[in-house]
Amino acid sequence: MPPPRKKPPPPPPRPKRRQARRKRLGDLPLALLFLLLLVFVGQCRRRTVVSRPAPAKPGANLFLQGVIVVLDPGHGGADPGATRQAMSEAQLTYRMAATLAASLQQAGAEVIFTVHSKTLTTLPKENQPEPPLEAPRDARFALDNKYVGIRRQESPEDLYRRAGLAAQVWRAQGAHHPVFFLSLHYDALSASRWRGGLICYDTRRGQPPPLAQELANRWQKTGLGGQRRAGAPKPRELGVLNPEHNPVPESVLIELATMSNHQDLQAACTPAWRWKVVRLIREGIAATLKKNAATLKNKWHP
């Protein structure tokens, strides 16, 4: 009987493929992965960081240098405001505020928004091309200085929160810089024949602020007042201008036009009309500063 065959010895264990690859490449894959991660994080940060104001161009007329303007686009979120022909008041006020902010910044002013809405950044196309203009730069949006949507329907509490931002700005900067507060709205009436805008101030202040009178005069001279008799500011009790919550002396609410009037609504949807209003407001602020230079010089320019 033949002797049993001996089993051949097992072959030596082969190194695992992953270990062999790592032995050849070392830590190169980890380094590449780390580099790609850094590039991805850098791209994300570049998209979210707010751009800083560009240096002033040589010869730029910064006639509003040092001025702070708090813009309050009326309505938004759950409260679209007045609505006519698929166009909401919130859309129009935010579009006007964005255009006005860019124009004021080009004149050297700092602009602070009471609210910022992501839902209103995409607006319907207009009938005419927009004149060339840079987007608002370094504007501080919202009550907590973050990009947040307008979630709550406008109520007295919400209006007082908007006024509260103006109070914060006034307490921090009012002793050193001129501060203006502009709440932007579009009116709507039951009768469509009435057209034009209004300049309003809070009746609890007693006297209309100089800015309200200046804008009312310009509204009348340029025909923007229409049939609404805009030659004098209108006293009203307005939550966002309530002096108990909004101490800024130069606070006005502007009914830019009357949405219930077809002619006004069509004009409000064109850049030419909006730029006319923007120039009027900007010049009104500059004229108010000039007329009050004697009293403002000691207060804001020690």
TORKOL-4160 file (C-alpha; in steps of 0.2 Angstrom, whole numbers, padded with zeros to 4 digits, m for minus):
302
<pt num="1" X="0000" Y="0000" Z="0000"/>
<pt num="2" X="0008" Y="0016" Z="m0006"/>
<pt num="3" X="0011" Y="0029" Z="0008"/>
<pt num="4" X="m0001" Y="0044" Z="0009"/>
<pt num="5" X="0004" Y="0059" Z="m0001"/>
<pt num="6" X="0009" Y="0074" Z="0009"/>
<pt num="7" X="m0001" Y="0090" Z="0006"/>
<pt num="8" X="0009" Y="0103" Z="m0002"/>
<pt num="9" X="0012" Y="0118" Z="0010"/>
<pt num="10" X="0000" Y="0133" Z="0007"/>
<pt num="11" X="0007" Y="0147" Z="m0003"/>
<pt num="12" X="0013" Y="0162" Z="0006"/>
<pt num="13" X="m0002" Y="0175" Z="0009"/>
<pt num="14" X="m0002" Y="0188" Z="m0004"/>
<pt num="15" X="m0003" Y="0206" Z="0002"/>
<pt num="16" X="m0020" Y="0213" Z="0000"/>
<pt num="17" X="m0023" Y="0224" Z="m0015"/>
<pt num="18" X="m0028" Y="0239" Z="m0005"/>
<pt num="19" X="m0012" Y="0237" Z="0006"/>
<pt num="20" X="m0001" Y="0235" Z="m0009"/>
<pt num="21" X="m0009" Y="0251" Z="m0018"/>
<pt num="22" X="m0007" Y="0261" Z="m0002"/>
<pt num="23" X="0011" Y="0255" Z="0000"/>
<pt num="24" X="0015" Y="0261" Z="m0018"/>
<pt num="25" X="0005" Y="0278" Z="m0017"/>
<pt num="26" X="0008" Y="0282" Z="0002"/>
<pt num="27" X="m0004" Y="0296" Z="0008"/>
<pt num="28" X="m0007" Y="0304" Z="m0009"/>
<pt num="29" X="m0025" Y="0299" Z="m0011"/>
<pt num="30" X="m0029" Y="0307" Z="0006"/>
<pt num="31" X="m0020" Y="0323" Z="0002"/>
<pt num="32" X="m0030" Y="0324" Z="m0015"/>
<pt num="33" X="m0046" Y="0322" Z="m0005"/>
<pt num="34" X="m0041" Y="0335" Z="0008"/>
<pt num="35" X="m0037" Y="0347" Z="m0006"/>
<pt num="36" X="m0053" Y="0344" Z="m0015"/>
<pt num="37" X="m0062" Y="0347" Z="0001"/>
<pt num="38" X="m0053" Y="0364" Z="0004"/>
<pt num="39" X="m0058" Y="0369" Z="m0014"/>
<pt num="40" X="m0076" Y="0365" Z="m0011"/>
<pt num="41" X="m0077" Y="0374" Z="0005"/>
<pt num="42" X="m0069" Y="0389" Z="m0003"/>
<pt num="43" X="m0082" Y="0390" Z="m0017"/>
<pt num="44" X="m0096" Y="0388" Z="m0005"/>
<pt num="45" X="m0090" Y="0403" Z="0006"/>
<pt num="46" X="m0087" Y="0413" Z="m0010"/>
<pt num="47" X="m0106" Y="0411" Z="m0014"/>
<pt num="48" X="m0112" Y="0416" Z="0003"/>
<pt num="49" X="m0101" Y="0431" Z="0008"/>
<pt num="50" X="m0108" Y="0448" Z="0005"/>
<pt num="51" X="m0098" Y="0458" Z="m0006"/>
<pt num="52" X="m0090" Y="0474" Z="0002"/>
<pt num="53" X="m0092" Y="0491" Z="m0006"/>
<pt num="54" X="m0080" Y="0495" Z="m0020"/>
<pt num="55" X="m0069" Y="0510" Z="m0018"/>
<pt num="56" X="m0076" Y="0526" Z="m0024"/>
<pt num="57" X="m0073" Y="0530" Z="m0042"/>
<pt num="58" X="m0062" Y="0546" Z="m0045"/>
<pt num="59" X="m0073" Y="0561" Z="m0047"/>
<pt num="60" X="m0089" Y="0552" Z="m0039"/>
<pt num="61" X="m0101" Y="0564" Z="m0032"/>
<pt num="62" X="m0104" Y="0557" Z="m0014"/>
<pt num="63" X="m0116" Y="0570" Z="m0009"/>
<pt num="64" X="m0124" Y="0558" Z="0004"/>
<pt num="65" X="m0108" Y="0553" Z="0012"/>
<pt num="66" X="m0111" Y="0548" Z="0030"/>
<pt num="67" X="m0130" Y="0548" Z="0028"/>
<pt num="68" X="m0139" Y="0532" Z="0035"/>
<pt num="69" X="m0156" Y="0527" Z="0026"/>
<pt num="70" X="m0167" Y="0514" Z="0034"/>
<pt num="71" X="m0178" Y="0507" Z="0020"/>
<pt num="72" X="m0194" Y="0498" Z="0025"/>
<pt num="73" X="m0202" Y="0489" Z="0010"/>
<pt num="74" X="m0220" Y="0487" Z="0015"/>
<pt num="75" X="m0229" Y="0470" Z="0016"/>
<pt num="76" X="m0221" Y="0453" Z="0011"/>
<pt num="77" X="m0222" Y="0435" Z="0015"/>
<pt num="78" X="m0240" Y="0430" Z="0020"/>
<pt num="79" X="m0246" Y="0448" Z="0017"/>
<pt num="80" X="m0244" Y="0453" Z="m0001"/>
<pt num="81" X="m0253" Y="0469" Z="0002"/>
<pt num="82" X="m0264" Y="0476" Z="m0012"/>
<pt num="83" X="m0265" Y="0465" Z="m0028"/>
<pt num="84" X="m0270" Y="0471" Z="m0045"/>
<pt num="85" X="m0267" Y="0461" Z="m0062"/>
<pt num="86" X="m0257" Y="0448" Z="m0054"/>
<pt num="87" X="m0245" Y="0461" Z="m0047"/>
<pt num="88" X="m0243" Y="0462" Z="m0028"/>
<pt num="89" X="m0239" Y="0478" Z="m0018"/>
<pt num="90" X="m0225" Y="0468" Z="m0009"/>
<pt num="91" X="m0217" Y="0465" Z="m0026"/>
<pt num="92" X="m0217" Y="0483" Z="m0031"/>
<pt num="93" X="m0211" Y="0490" Z="m0015"/>
<pt num="94" X="m0197" Y="0478" Z="m0014"/>
<pt num="95" X="m0192" Y="0481" Z="m0032"/>
<pt num="96" X="m0192" Y="0500" Z="m0028"/>
<pt num="97" X="m0182" Y="0498" Z="m0012"/>
<pt num="98" X="m0169" Y="0488" Z="m0021"/>
<pt num="99" X="m0167" Y="0501" Z="m0034"/>
<pt num="100" X="m0167" Y="0515" Z="m0022"/>
<pt num="101" X="m0154" Y="0507" Z="m0011"/>
<pt num="102" X="m0142" Y="0505" Z="m0026"/>
<pt num="103" X="m0145" Y="0523" Z="m0030"/>
<pt num="104" X="m0142" Y="0530" Z="m0013"/>
<pt num="105" X="m0126" Y="0519" Z="m0011"/>
<pt num="106" X="m0119" Y="0526" Z="m0027"/>
<pt num="107" X="m0121" Y="0544" Z="m0018"/>
<pt num="108" X="m0112" Y="0538" Z="m0003"/>
<pt num="109" X="m0126" Y="0533" Z="0009"/>
<pt num="110" X="m0127" Y="0518" Z="0020"/>
<pt num="111" X="m0143" Y="0508" Z="0017"/>
<pt num="112" X="m0151" Y="0497" Z="0030"/>
<pt num="113" X="m0166" Y="0486" Z="0026"/>
<pt num="114" X="m0179" Y="0482" Z="0039"/>
<pt num="115" X="m0183" Y="0465" Z="0030"/>
<pt num="116" X="m0176" Y="0455" Z="0016"/>
<pt num="117" X="m0187" Y="0442" Z="0006"/>
<pt num="118" X="m0179" Y="0428" Z="m0004"/>
<pt num="119" X="m0196" Y="0426" Z="m0012"/>
<pt num="120" X="m0196" Y="0443" Z="m0020"/>
<pt num="121" X="m0179" Y="0443" Z="m0028"/>
<pt num="122" X="m0186" Y="0435" Z="m0044"/>
<pt num="123" X="m0199" Y="0447" Z="m0051"/>
<pt num="124" X="m0209" Y="0448" Z="m0067"/>
<pt num="125" X="m0200" Y="0455" Z="m0082"/>
<pt num="126" X="m0203" Y="0473" Z="m0086"/>
<pt num="127" X="m0208" Y="0482" Z="m0102"/>
<pt num="128" X="m0192" Y="0491" Z="m0104"/>
<pt num="129" X="m0174" Y="0486" Z="m0101"/>
<pt num="130" X="m0166" Y="0492" Z="m0085"/>
<pt num="131" X="m0153" Y="0506" Z="m0085"/>
<pt num="132" X="m0136" Y="0500" Z="m0081"/>
<pt num="133" X="m0134" Y="0499" Z="m0062"/>
<pt num="134" X="m0124" Y="0489" Z="m0050"/>
<pt num="135" X="m0133" Y="0479" Z="m0037"/>
<pt num="136" X="m0134" Y="0485" Z="m0019"/>
<pt num="137" X="m0118" Y="0482" Z="m0010"/>
<pt num="138" X="m0115" Y="0479" Z="0008"/>
<pt num="139" X="m0133" Y="0483" Z="0013"/>
<pt num="140" X="m0137" Y="0476" Z="0030"/>
<pt num="141" X="m0153" Y="0466" Z="0028"/>
<pt num="142" X="m0166" Y="0461" Z="0041"/>
<pt num="143" X="m0168" Y="0464" Z="0060"/>
<pt num="144" X="m0154" Y="0452" Z="0065"/>
<pt num="145" X="m0142" Y="0457" Z="0050"/>
<pt num="146" X="m0145" Y="0440" Z="0042"/>
<pt num="147" X="m0153" Y="0435" Z="0025"/>
<pt num="148" X="m0171" Y="0429" Z="0031"/>
<pt num="149" X="m0187" Y="0428" Z="0023"/>
<pt num="150" X="m0203" Y="0438" Z="0028"/>
<pt num="151" X="m0213" Y="0425" Z="0036"/>
<pt num="152" X="m0226" Y="0433" Z="0047"/>
<pt num="153" X="m0241" Y="0443" Z="0041"/>
<pt num="154" X="m0240" Y="0461" Z="0044"/>
<pt num="155" X="m0247" Y="0465" Z="0061"/>
<pt num="156" X="m0244" Y="0479" Z="0075"/>
<pt num="157" X="m0231" Y="0468" Z="0082"/>
<pt num="158" X="m0222" Y="0465" Z="0066"/>
<pt num="159" X="m0223" Y="0484" Z="0062"/>
<pt num="160" X="m0216" Y="0488" Z="0079"/>
<pt num="161" X="m0201" Y="0476" Z="0075"/>
<pt num="162" X="m0198" Y="0485" Z="0059"/>
<pt num="163" X="m0198" Y="0502" Z="0069"/>
<pt num="164" X="m0187" Y="0494" Z="0082"/>
<pt num="165" X="m0173" Y="0492" Z="0070"/>
<pt num="166" X="m0174" Y="0510" Z="0066"/>
<pt num="167" X="m0173" Y="0514" Z="0085"/>
<pt num="168" X="m0158" Y="0503" Z="0086"/>
<pt num="169" X="m0149" Y="0513" Z="0072"/>
<pt num="170" X="m0155" Y="0529" Z="0079"/>
<pt num="171" X="m0147" Y="0525" Z="0096"/>
<pt num="172" X="m0131" Y="0519" Z="0089"/>
<pt num="173" X="m0128" Y="0532" Z="0075"/>
<pt num="174" X="m0140" Y="0546" Z="0077"/>
<pt num="175" X="m0128" Y="0557" Z="0087"/>
<pt num="176" X="m0115" Y="0555" Z="0073"/>
<pt num="177" X="m0124" Y="0553" Z="0057"/>
<pt num="178" X="m0140" Y="0559" Z="0049"/>
<pt num="179" X="m0153" Y="0545" Z="0049"/>
<pt num="180" X="m0168" Y="0544" Z="0038"/>
<pt num="181" X="m0182" Y="0531" Z="0039"/>
<pt num="182" X="m0193" Y="0528" Z="0023"/>
<pt num="183" X="m0207" Y="0515" Z="0023"/>
<pt num="184" X="m0212" Y="0512" Z="0005"/>
<pt num="185" X="m0230" Y="0507" Z="0000"/>
<pt num="186" X="m0243" Y="0508" Z="m0014"/>
<pt num="187" X="m0260" Y="0513" Z="m0011"/>
<pt num="188" X="m0277" Y="0505" Z="m0017"/>
<pt num="189" X="m0294" Y="0513" Z="m0016"/>
<pt num="190" X="m0311" Y="0507" Z="m0020"/>
<pt num="191" X="m0313" Y="0521" Z="m0034"/>
<pt num="192" X="m0301" Y="0517" Z="m0049"/>
<pt num="193" X="m0302" Y="0535" Z="m0055"/>
<pt num="194" X="m0290" Y="0542" Z="m0041"/>
<pt num="195" X="m0272" Y="0541" Z="m0045"/>
<pt num="196" X="m0255" Y="0548" Z="m0038"/>
<pt num="197" X="m0245" Y="0546" Z="m0022"/>
<pt num="198" X="m0245" Y="0553" Z="m0005"/>
<pt num="199" X="m0232" Y="0558" Z="0008"/>
<pt num="200" X="m0237" Y="0553" Z="0026"/>
<pt num="201" X="m0231" Y="0556" Z="0043"/>
<pt num="202" X="m0237" Y="0551" Z="0060"/>
<pt num="203" X="m0249" Y="0563" Z="0068"/>
<pt num="204" X="m0242" Y="0560" Z="0085"/>
<pt num="205" X="m0226" Y="0569" Z="0081"/>
<pt num="206" X="m0236" Y="0586" Z="0080"/>
<pt num="207" X="m0227" Y="0593" Z="0065"/>
<pt num="208" X="m0222" Y="0585" Z="0049"/>
<pt num="209" X="m0203" Y="0582" Z="0048"/>
<pt num="210" X="m0194" Y="0592" Z="0035"/>
<pt num="211" X="m0191" Y="0577" Z="0024"/>
<pt num="212" X="m0210" Y="0574" Z="0023"/>
<pt num="213" X="m0213" Y="0592" Z="0017"/>
<pt num="214" X="m0199" Y="0592" Z="0005"/>
<pt num="215" X="m0205" Y="0576" Z="m0003"/>
<pt num="216" X="m0223" Y="0582" Z="m0004"/>
<pt num="217" X="m0218" Y="0598" Z="m0013"/>
<pt num="218" X="m0208" Y="0588" Z="m0026"/>
<pt num="219" X="m0222" Y="0575" Z="m0028"/>
<pt num="220" X="m0234" Y="0590" Z="m0032"/>
<pt num="221" X="m0222" Y="0599" Z="m0044"/>
<pt num="222" X="m0218" Y="0583" Z="m0054"/>
<pt num="223" X="m0236" Y="0577" Z="m0056"/>
<pt num="224" X="m0233" Y="0561" Z="m0045"/>
<pt num="225" X="m0246" Y="0567" Z="m0033"/>
<pt num="226" X="m0260" Y="0566" Z="m0047"/>
<pt num="227" X="m0277" Y="0570" Z="m0040"/>
<pt num="228" X="m0272" Y="0565" Z="m0022"/>
<pt num="229" X="m0267" Y="0583" Z="m0017"/>
<pt num="230" X="m0250" Y="0578" Z="m0012"/>
<pt num="231" X="m0244" Y="0596" Z="m0009"/>
<pt num="232" X="m0244" Y="0594" Z="0010"/>
<pt num="233" X="m0239" Y="0579" Z="0020"/>
<pt num="234" X="m0254" Y="0569" Z="0027"/>
<pt num="235" X="m0255" Y="0566" Z="0046"/>
<pt num="236" X="m0260" Y="0548" Z="0050"/>
<pt num="237" X="m0257" Y="0536" Z="0064"/>
<pt num="238" X="m0245" Y="0523" Z="0057"/>
<pt num="239" X="m0238" Y="0508" Z="0067"/>
<pt num="240" X="m0221" Y="0508" Z="0058"/>
<pt num="241" X="m0219" Y="0527" Z="0062"/>
<pt num="242" X="m0226" Y="0527" Z="0080"/>
<pt num="243" X="m0214" Y="0538" Z="0089"/>
<pt num="244" X="m0215" Y="0526" Z="0104"/>
<pt num="245" X="m0206" Y="0513" Z="0094"/>
<pt num="246" X="m0198" Y="0523" Z="0080"/>
<pt num="247" X="m0188" Y="0538" Z="0087"/>
<pt num="248" X="m0180" Y="0544" Z="0070"/>
<pt num="249" X="m0186" Y="0562" Z="0068"/>
<pt num="250" X="m0185" Y="0561" Z="0049"/>
<pt num="251" X="m0197" Y="0546" Z="0047"/>
<pt num="252" X="m0210" Y="0546" Z="0032"/>
<pt num="253" X="m0222" Y="0533" Z="0024"/>
<pt num="254" X="m0223" Y="0535" Z="0005"/>
<pt num="255" X="m0238" Y="0529" Z="m0005"/>
<pt num="256" X="m0228" Y="0529" Z="m0021"/>
<pt num="257" X="m0244" Y="0527" Z="m0032"/>
<pt num="258" X="m0261" Y="0521" Z="m0032"/>
<pt num="259" X="m0262" Y="0503" Z="m0038"/>
<pt num="260" X="m0281" Y="0503" Z="m0041"/>
<pt num="261" X="m0278" Y="0515" Z="m0055"/>
<pt num="262" X="m0273" Y="0507" Z="m0071"/>
<pt num="263" X="m0262" Y="0521" Z="m0077"/>
<pt num="264" X="m0253" Y="0521" Z="m0060"/>
<pt num="265" X="m0251" Y="0502" Z="m0060"/>
<pt num="266" X="m0244" Y="0502" Z="m0078"/>
<pt num="267" X="m0232" Y="0516" Z="m0074"/>
<pt num="268" X="m0226" Y="0507" Z="m0058"/>
<pt num="269" X="m0221" Y="0492" Z="m0069"/>
<pt num="270" X="m0209" Y="0502" Z="m0079"/>
<pt num="271" X="m0190" Y="0506" Z="m0075"/>
<pt num="272" X="m0192" Y="0524" Z="m0082"/>
<pt num="273" X="m0205" Y="0529" Z="m0069"/>
<pt num="274" X="m0196" Y="0520" Z="m0055"/>
<pt num="275" X="m0180" Y="0529" Z="m0059"/>
<pt num="276" X="m0190" Y="0546" Z="m0059"/>
<pt num="277" X="m0196" Y="0542" Z="m0041"/>
<pt num="278" X="m0179" Y="0536" Z="m0036"/>
<pt num="279" X="m0171" Y="0552" Z="m0041"/>
<pt num="280" X="m0184" Y="0563" Z="m0033"/>
<pt num="281" X="m0182" Y="0554" Z="m0016"/>
<pt num="282" X="m0163" Y="0555" Z="m0017"/>
<pt num="283" X="m0164" Y="0574" Z="m0021"/>
<pt num="284" X="m0177" Y="0576" Z="m0008"/>
<pt num="285" X="m0165" Y="0569" Z="0005"/>
<pt num="286" X="m0150" Y="0580" Z="m0001"/>
<pt num="287" X="m0161" Y="0595" Z="m0001"/>
<pt num="288" X="m0167" Y="0592" Z="0017"/>
<pt num="289" X="m0149" Y="0590" Z="0023"/>
<pt num="290" X="m0144" Y="0606" Z="0014"/>
<pt num="291" X="m0159" Y="0616" Z="0021"/>
<pt num="292" X="m0155" Y="0610" Z="0039"/>
<pt num="293" X="m0136" Y="0612" Z="0037"/>
<pt num="294" X="m0135" Y="0625" Z="0051"/>
<pt num="295" X="m0143" Y="0614" Z="0064"/>
<pt num="296" X="m0136" Y="0598" Z="0057"/>
<pt num="297" X="m0118" Y="0603" Z="0057"/>
<pt num="298" X="m0116" Y="0605" Z="0075"/>
<pt num="299" X="m0125" Y="0588" Z="0079"/>
<pt num="300" X="m0118" Y="0577" Z="0066"/>
<pt num="301" X="m0101" Y="0585" Z="0062"/>
<pt num="302" X="m0093" Y="0590" Z="0078"/>
